[in-house]
């Protein structure tokens, strides 16, 4: 079976190369840029400084989707409707969600009912609202700087509350942490706490000028020094003007955020490193999965990809996003004539084959016919403009839909990705979106083709083995490492291999190594505490877990492990208290219920223990610990 998959991948790689060859381009480098503010030595000055000279532009920009992309959770910011009817029910996990404002503060109440009685409540304060409100408002919780996505979203176009995108199939409730990858597209440049993944010390509100024009300090200094350039006659190279960039770099600027896919950072790079005027491939690569119906079905933030598929784009050397869009002015108030005029630069009105009456019904709006509104495959309840410009086609209901088949992933940011880069793309696709064997088999196929040196290859190989839970394979690969890996994740994965094979001293050493890179990564801290408990270093484990819970008290795993540490020292009241705290956060936490039942059995409270274990088995009939516990009763 594996041979068949690999052969299929080879064929599909050739197919993709032919189907999507028009997307390929040669990347420029930062050193080539004539814009001097692209250099790392140039600092950001903030939007207030820009507004002091460009007040008219600032005034219109703050009403755009980018200007309204992120803000504090206030009644002024929200586009949503509230009231008793604002309730969302998750039928898969049996939770209700009720958003409301109280004393100008927004909250989301999670609750569960049984026979009309409330048997679970969890109240979370909402700190930020994401989205302009043109399509959606999503919501963010801030727990001492650690930020998480709330499980419900307001969908503006249909005027309804529902589960947030991706939560309907997998409701992670209040545990989906948001990293710099997500926040740096929906926001300006937040200040991330060093050594963390989802903790931020400062959070701007909205996209700012320098995200599209680059750092402004050099520009400001030159203007204050009297160095003024007549931009009607020549370029001012102290700051990026996107219209003066080559088309490929214009597209890279826009598709930094308007090309949602699987983003894989280059070694040593962060999501803060990209600047206008750079080639996106200098910092990261973006991959998209391709299916046999990808020409019809697409994700919401795929405007750059869809535009590249258009014949208009392929036949033109100049067409880009800003041919049609004025980024300083909201699309809500942009007249249709602006878009029509862009079309009429190449197309004459008399060449339009649409009947005059049909054209009149659409107010002679080219976009209405050639870029129709459509749904997206990743965000429910929205209608978006399809940026694949094409001829109107009649829908034939008689044609049976074809079964969707996976073709492979495509690198959209460089012409010739290396086998190692493709392997990393497939692994990241598996990590974030599509957990299927073909992703891992494809990654293994490309790894086998790579000629990279072991120090570059092994972290990716270990990542692949980790996803396959091949613990012995990880340790064998780790022996080939000449030096300790510096990325944080590789030592963590090696530590997991040691832990799962019962080698707790080496597991602890690797978790410590991972924490040198990410000292504020709470998952890594919880893993270290587990290793300490396994080594019977209970006092150290308690100290670590208590410090962790001071940072973020809403960690069910940390509360469970702290309860277990107290149980091992026969402090059963404190153990039960911690288990109850864990279950208050997650009433379906199987291990917390099993651990609590064990103490209740020891205390002779068999009926209460039996009820807990039976509940575990209703949630998961395959839970062996619960079944064994009931057998003892």
C-alpha positions in Angstrom: 0.0 0.0 0.0 2.8 2.4 0.9 4.5 1.8 -2.5 1.2 2.7 -4.3 1.0 5.9 -2.3 4.5 6.9 -3.1 4.0 6.2 -6.8 0.8 8.3 -6.7 2.7 11.2 -5.1 5.2 11.1 -7.9 2.5 11.3 -10.6 0.7 14.0 -8.7 3.8 16.1 -8.3 4.2 16.1 -12.1 0.5 16.9 -12.5 0.7 19.8 -10.2 3.8 21.2 -11.9 1.8 21.3 -15.2 -1.5 22.5 -13.8 -0.1 25.4 -11.7 3.0 26.4 -13.6 1.6 29.8 -14.1 2.0 30.6 -10.4 5.7 30.2 -10.4 8.0 33.2 -10.3 11.6 34.1 -9.5 12.0 35.7 -6.1 13.8 38.9 -5.5 15.9 39.4 -2.4 16.0 42.2 0.2 19.5 43.2 -1.0 18.0 44.0 -4.4 15.4 46.4 -3.2 16.0 50.1 -3.9 13.7 51.0 -0.9 16.1 51.7 1.9 13.6 51.2 4.7 13.5 47.5 4.1 16.8 47.1 5.9 16.8 45.7 9.4 18.3 48.8 10.9 15.2 51.0 10.2 12.7 51.2 13.1 9.0 51.5 13.2 7.5 54.8 14.3 3.7 54.0 14.7 0.6 55.1 12.9 0.2 58.3 15.0 3.4 59.6 13.5 2.3 58.8 10.0 -1.1 60.5 10.6 0.6 63.7 11.6 1.5 64.3 7.9 -1.0 62.1 6.2 -4.2 62.9 8.1 -6.5 62.6 5.1 -5.2 59.1 4.3 -5.4 58.0 7.9 -9.0 59.3 8.2 -10.2 57.0 5.4 -7.9 54.1 6.2 -9.2 53.6 9.7 -12.6 52.7 8.2 -11.2 50.0 6.0 -11.3 46.3 6.8 -7.6 46.4 7.6 -8.1 49.5 9.8 -10.9 47.7 11.7 -9.3 44.3 11.8 -8.7 44.1 15.6 -9.8 46.1 18.6 -10.8 46.0 22.2 -14.1 44.2 22.9 -16.5 47.1 23.2 -20.0 47.9 22.2 -18.6 50.4 19.7 -16.5 47.7 18.1 -18.9 44.8 17.9 -21.2 44.3 14.9 -23.2 41.6 16.8 -26.7 41.6 18.3 -27.1 40.5 21.9 -30.0 39.4 24.0 -31.6 36.2 25.4 -31.9 34.8 21.9 -28.1 35.0 21.4 -27.4 31.4 22.3 -25.3 28.9 20.4 -25.6 25.1 21.1 -22.9 22.6 20.3 -24.8 19.4 19.7 -21.7 17.3 19.5 -20.2 18.3 22.9 -23.5 19.3 24.5 -22.4 22.9 25.5 -24.4 26.1 25.2 -22.8 29.5 24.7 -24.3 32.8 25.6 -22.5 36.1 24.7 -23.4 39.3 26.5 -22.2 42.6 27.7 -22.4 43.6 31.4 -21.1 47.0 32.6 -19.5 47.6 29.2 -17.5 44.3 29.5 -18.1 41.4 27.1 -18.4 37.9 28.4 -19.2 34.4 27.0 -21.0 32.0 29.3 -20.6 28.3 28.6 -23.1 26.1 30.3 -24.6 22.6 30.2 -28.2 21.5 31.0 -29.6 18.2 32.3 -33.3 17.9 32.8 -33.6 21.6 32.7 -31.0 22.2 35.5 -27.6 23.8 34.9 -24.9 21.3 35.7 -21.9 23.2 34.4 -21.0 26.9 34.1 -17.9 28.6 32.9 -17.7 32.4 32.4 -14.9 34.0 30.3 -14.2 37.6 29.7 -13.7 38.7 26.1 -10.8 41.1 25.7 -10.5 41.6 21.9 -12.7 41.4 18.8 -11.2 40.2 15.6 -12.6 41.2 12.2 -14.0 44.4 10.6 -17.6 43.1 10.9 -18.0 43.1 7.2 -18.1 39.3 7.4 -17.5 38.2 11.0 -16.5 39.2 14.5 -14.5 36.6 16.3 -13.4 36.9 19.9 -10.2 36.6 22.0 -9.7 35.8 25.7 -6.6 37.3 27.4 -5.5 35.3 30.4 -2.5 37.2 31.9 -1.2 37.9 28.4 -1.8 34.4 27.1 -4.4 34.7 24.4 -7.0 32.1 23.2 -9.8 32.1 20.7 -13.4 32.0 22.1 -15.6 29.2 20.6 -18.3 31.5 19.1 -18.4 34.0 16.2 -20.8 36.6 14.9 -21.6 36.1 11.2 -22.6 39.5 9.9 -24.1 38.6 6.6 -26.6 36.2 8.0 -27.0 38.0 11.3 -26.4 35.0 13.5 -24.2 33.7 16.2 -22.6 30.2 15.7 -19.6 28.2 16.6 -16.3 29.7 15.4 -14.7 28.4 12.2 -13.3 24.9 12.8 -15.1 24.5 16.2 -18.1 22.7 14.9 -16.1 19.6 14.1 -13.6 20.0 16.9 -14.7 22.4 19.7 -11.5 23.1 21.7 -13.7 25.5 23.8 -11.3 28.0 25.4 -8.1 26.2 24.7 -7.2 27.2 21.1 -4.1 29.3 21.6 -3.3 32.0 19.1 0.3 32.5 18.0 2.1 35.2 16.2 1.2 33.5 12.9 -2.4 34.3 13.4 -2.1 37.6 15.2 0.3 39.2 12.8 -2.2 38.9 10.0 -5.2 40.2 11.9 -3.2 42.9 13.7 -0.2 45.2 13.4 3.0 44.0 15.2 2.1 42.8 18.7 5.0 42.5 21.2 5.4 38.8 22.0 6.9 37.8 25.3 10.2 36.2 24.6 10.2 32.4 25.0 6.4 32.1 24.5 4.1 31.1 21.7 0.8 32.8 22.6 1.8 35.4 25.3 1.9 39.1 24.4 2.9 42.1 26.4 1.4 44.7 24.0 -1.5 44.3 21.6 -2.1 47.0 18.9 -5.6 47.6 17.6 -5.8 47.0 13.9 -3.4 47.0 10.9 -1.2 50.1 10.7 0.4 52.1 7.9 3.9 50.4 8.2 2.5 46.9 7.5 2.2 47.9 3.8 4.8 50.7 3.6 7.5 49.3 5.9 9.3 50.9 8.9 9.0 54.7 8.8 11.9 56.0 10.9 14.2 56.7 7.9 11.3 58.5 6.0 10.5 60.6 9.0 14.1 61.6 9.7 14.6 62.7 6.1 11.4 64.8 6.0 12.3 66.5 9.3 15.8 67.2 7.8 14.1 68.9 4.8 14.8 66.1 2.3 11.6 66.1 0.2 11.0 64.2 -3.0 8.4 65.2 -5.6 6.7 61.8 -5.8 4.8 62.9 -8.9 8.1 62.8 -10.8 10.2 60.2 -9.0 10.1 57.6 -6.3 10.9 58.4 -2.7 13.0 55.4 -1.7 13.0 56.2 2.0 9.7 54.3 2.3 8.0 51.7 0.3 5.2 52.7 -2.1 3.6 49.4 -3.1 2.6 50.8 -6.5 6.3 51.2 -7.4 7.1 47.6 -6.5 7.5 44.9 -9.3 4.3 42.9 -9.6 5.7 39.8 -7.9 6.6 41.9 -4.8 3.2 43.7 -4.8 1.6 40.2 -4.8 3.9 39.0 -2.0 3.0 42.0 0.1 -0.8 41.3 -0.2 -0.5 37.6 0.0 1.4 37.7 3.3 -2.1 37.7 4.7 -4.5 37.2 1.7 -3.0 33.8 0.9 -4.2 31.7 3.8 -2.7 28.2 3.7 0.0 26.3 5.5 2.8 28.8 6.3 6.2 27.2 7.0 8.9 29.5 8.3 12.4 29.3 6.9 15.1 28.4 9.4 15.8 31.2 11.8 12.9 33.4 10.6 9.8 34.6 12.5 6.5 36.0 11.3 7.7 39.5 12.2 10.6 39.4 9.7 8.6 40.0 6.5 8.6 43.6 5.3 7.1 45.3 2.2 9.5 45.1 -0.7 10.8 41.7 0.3 10.0 38.4 -1.4 7.8 36.4 0.8 9.9 33.3 0.2 12.8 35.0 2.0 10.8 34.5 5.3 8.3 31.6 4.7 6.7 29.3 2.2 3.0 29.0 1.8 1.4 25.7 0.7 -2.2 25.0 -0.3 -3.8 21.5 -0.7 -5.1 20.9 -4.2 -8.2 18.8 -4.9 -10.0 17.9 -8.1 -12.6 20.5 -7.2 -10.2 23.3 -6.1 -11.2 25.4 -9.1 -14.7 25.6 -7.6 -14.2 25.4 -3.8 -11.7 27.6 -2.0 -10.9 29.1 1.4 -11.9 32.7 2.4 -8.4 34.3 2.5 -7.4 33.0 -0.9 -7.7 36.2 -3.0 -4.1 36.1 -4.2 -4.3 32.5 -5.2 -7.6 32.9 -7.1 -6.4 36.0 -8.9 -3.3 34.1 -10.1 -5.6 31.5 -11.6 -7.3 34.1 -13.8 -6.5 34.4 -17.5 -6.5 38.2 -17.0 -3.6 37.8 -14.6 -1.7 35.3 -16.7 -2.1 37.4 -19.9 -1.1 40.7 -18.2 2.3 41.8 -16.9 0.8 44.4 -14.6 -2.5 43.2 -13.1 -2.2 42.9 -9.3 -4.4 43.5 -6.2 -3.9 47.2 -6.3 -5.0 47.5 -9.9 -8.5 47.3 -8.5 -8.2 48.0 -4.8 -7.5 51.3 -3.1 -6.1 50.1 0.2 -6.7 53.4 1.9 -10.5 53.3 1.2 -13.1 50.8 2.4 -14.5 48.5 -0.2 -17.9 49.3 1.3 -17.8 52.8 -0.2 -15.7 52.1 -3.3 -17.9 52.7 -6.3 -18.3 49.9 -8.9 -16.9 52.3 -11.5 -13.4 51.9 -9.9 -13.5 48.2 -10.6 -15.1 48.6 -14.0 -12.5 51.1 -15.1 -9.8 48.6 -14.2 -11.4 46.1 -16.5 -11.9 48.6 -19.3 -8.2 49.2 -19.5 -8.0 46.0 -21.5 -11.6 45.2 -22.4 -14.1 47.2 -24.4 -17.7 47.5 -23.4 -18.9 46.4 -26.8 -17.0 43.1 -26.5 -19.1 42.0 -23.6 -21.2 39.0 -24.7 -23.8 39.4 -22.0 -27.2 40.5 -23.2 -27.9 44.2 -22.6 -30.8 43.5 -20.4 -28.8 41.1 -18.2 -26.0 43.7 -18.0 -28.4 46.4 -17.1 -29.8 44.2 -14.3 -26.3 44.1 -12.8 -25.8 47.8 -13.4 -23.1 47.1 -15.9 -21.0 45.9 -13.0 -18.2 43.6 -14.4 -17.5 42.1 -11.0 -21.0 40.9 -10.6 -20.7 38.6 -13.6 -17.0 37.8 -13.8 -16.2 37.6 -10.0 -19.4 36.3 -8.5 -20.0 36.0 -4.8 -19.4 32.6 -3.3 -19.2 30.7 -0.1 -15.9 29.5 1.3 -14.9 26.0 2.5 -13.4 27.2 5.8 -15.7 29.9 7.1 -19.5 29.2 7.3 -22.3 31.7 6.7 -20.2 34.1 4.5 -20.3 35.2 0.9 -17.1 36.5 -0.6 -16.0 37.8 -4.0 -14.3 35.1 -6.0 -11.1 36.7 -7.2 -10.7 34.1 -10.0 -11.8 36.3 -12.9 -13.6 34.2 -15.5 -16.5 34.0 -17.9 -20.0 33.5 -16.5 -21.0 29.8 -16.7 -24.5 28.4 -16.5 -24.9 25.9 -13.7 -26.2 22.5 -15.0 -28.0 20.6 -12.2 -28.1 17.5 -14.4 -24.4 16.9 -14.1 -23.6 14.7 -11.1 -20.9 16.1 -8.7 -17.6 14.4 -9.0 -16.1 12.9 -5.8 -13.3 15.1 -4.5 -9.8 13.7 -4.7 -6.6 15.0 -3.2 -4.0 16.0 -5.8 -1.2 17.1 -3.5 0.1 20.4 -1.9 1.4 23.2 -3.9 4.1 25.7 -2.9 2.8 29.1 -3.9 5.8 31.3 -2.9 8.7 29.9 -4.9 9.3 28.2 -8.2 11.4 25.2 -7.2 11.0 24.2 -3.5 13.5 21.7 -2.3 12.5 18.2 -1.2 13.1 19.2 2.4 10.8 22.2 2.0 8.1 20.0 0.5 8.5 17.5 3.3 8.0 20.3 5.8 5.0 21.5 4.0 3.3 18.1 4.1 4.1 17.7 7.8 2.7 21.1 8.7 -0.4 20.4 6.7 -0.8 17.2 8.8 -0.2 19.2 12.0 -2.7 21.9 11.3 -5.4 20.7 9.0 -5.5 17.3 7.4 -4.5 14.3 9.6 -4.4 11.6 7.0 -1.7 9.0 6.2 -1.1 10.3 2.7 0.4 13.5 4.3 2.9 11.6 6.3 3.7 9.2 3.4 4.3 12.2 1.1 6.6 13.8 3.7 8.6 10.6 3.9 8.8 10.4 0.1 10.3 13.9 -0.1 12.6 13.4 2.9 14.0 10.3 1.1 14.8 12.5 -1.9 16.5 15.2 0.1 20.3 15.6 -0.1 20.6 18.0 2.8 23.1 17.6 5.5 21.9 15.6 8.6 21.8 18.7 10.9 19.3 20.3 8.6 17.4 17.1 7.8 17.1 15.4 11.2 14.7 17.9 12.9 12.2 17.3 10.1 12.7 13.6 10.2 12.2 13.6 14.0 9.0 15.6 13.6 7.7 13.0 11.1 8.5 10.2 13.4 6.9 12.0 16.3 3.6 12.3 14.3 3.9 8.6 13.6 4.6 8.0 17.4 7.7 6.0 16.4 9.5 6.6 19.7 12.3 4.2 19.1 12.8 5.7 15.6 13.1 9.2 17.2 15.8 8.0 19.5 17.7 6.4 16.7 17.5 9.6 14.7 18.5 11.7 17.7 21.8 9.8 18.0 22.8 11.2 14.6 22.6 14.8 15.9 26.1 16.2 16.4 24.9 19.2 18.5 21.9 19.9 20.7 19.1 21.2 18.5 18.2 24.9 19.0 14.7 25.0 17.9 12.9 24.0 21.1 10.5 21.6 19.4 13.1 18.9 18.4 14.3 18.4 22.0 10.7 18.3 23.2 9.8 15.6 20.7 12.9 13.6 21.7 11.8 14.1 25.3 8.4 12.7 24.5 10.1 9.6 23.0 12.1 9.0 26.2 9.0 9.6 28.3 6.8 7.2 26.4 9.6 4.6 26.6 9.9 5.0 30.4 13.3 6.8 30.4 12.3 9.7 32.7 15.7 11.1 33.4 16.5 11.6 29.7 13.0 12.9 29.2 13.5 15.5 31.9 16.8 16.6 30.4 15.2 17.1 26.9 12.2 19.0 28.3 14.6 21.3 30.1 16.4 21.8 26.8 13.1 22.7 25.1 12.4 25.1 27.9 15.6 27.0 27.3 14.1 28.1 24.0 10.5 28.4 25.2 10.6 29.1 28.9 7.0 30.5 28.8 5.6 27.5 26.9 3.1 26.2 29.4 2.6 22.8 27.6 6.4 22.2 27.9 6.2 23.1 31.6 3.4 20.6 32.1 5.5 17.9 30.4 8.5 18.7 32.6 6.2 18.4 35.7 5.0 15.0 34.5 8.6 13.8 34.2 9.4 15.1 37.7 6.4 13.2 39.1 7.5 10.1 37.3 10.9 10.5 39.0 9.2 10.9 42.4 10.6 14.4 42.7 7.2 15.5 44.0 8.2 18.8 45.7 9.8 20.1 42.6 6.8 19.1 40.5 4.4 20.9 42.9 6.5 24.0 42.9 6.6 24.1 39.1 2.9 23.5 38.7 1.9 26.1 41.3 4.1 28.7 39.5 2.5 27.7 36.2 -1.0 28.1 37.6 -0.1 31.5 39.0 0.7 32.5 35.4 -2.5 30.9 34.0 -4.9 29.4 36.5 -7.2 27.9 33.8 -5.0 24.9 32.9 -6.9 21.6 33.4 -3.8 19.5 32.8 -1.7 21.4 35.3 -4.5 21.1 37.9 -4.8 17.4 37.2 -1.1 16.8 37.6 -1.0 19.0 40.8 -3.8 17.0 42.2 -2.0 13.7 41.4 1.2 15.1 43.1 -0.8 15.7 46.2 -2.4 12.3 46.0 1.0 10.7 45.9 1.8 12.4 49.2 -1.5 11.3 50.7 -2.9 14.8 50.8 -6.3 13.6 49.5 -8.4 16.7 50.3 -6.0 18.9 48.3 -5.9 16.3 45.5 -9.7 16.3 45.3 -9.8 20.1 45.4 -7.5 20.3 42.4 -9.4 17.6 40.5 -12.6 19.5 41.1 -11.0 22.7 39.8 -9.9 20.8 36.7 -13.4 19.4 36.1 -14.9 22.9 36.6 -12.9 24.0 33.6 -13.5 20.8 31.6 -16.4 18.7 32.9 -15.5 15.9 30.3 -11.9 15.5 31.4 -11.7 11.7 31.6 -8.4 11.4 33.5 -9.6 13.9 36.2 -12.7 11.8 36.8 -10.8 8.6 36.9 -8.2 10.0 39.4 -11.0 11.5 41.5 -12.8 8.1 41.5 -9.7 6.4 42.7 -9.5 8.6 45.8 -13.2 8.2 46.4 -12.9 4.4 46.3 -10.0 4.6 48.8 -12.3 6.7 51.0 -15.1 4.2 50.8 -17.4 6.5 48.7 -18.1 3.7 46.2 -21.4 5.0 44.9 -19.9 8.4 44.0 -16.9 6.8 42.4 -19.2 4.4 40.4 -21.1 7.4 39.1 -17.9 9.1 37.9 -16.6 6.0 36.2 -19.9 5.2 34.5 -19.9 8.8 33.2 -16.4 8.3 31.8 -17.5 5.2 29.9 -20.5 7.0 28.5 -18.1 9.5 27.1 -15.5 7.0 26.0 -16.5 3.3 26.1 -12.9 2.3 25.4 -11.4 3.9 28.6 -9.6 0.9 30.1 -8.9 2.7 33.5 -12.6 3.4 34.1 -13.6 -0.2 33.1 -11.0 -1.6 35.4 -12.1 0.6 38.3 -15.7 -0.5 37.9 -14.6 -4.1 37.9 -13.0 -3.6 41.3 -16.2 -2.1 42.6 
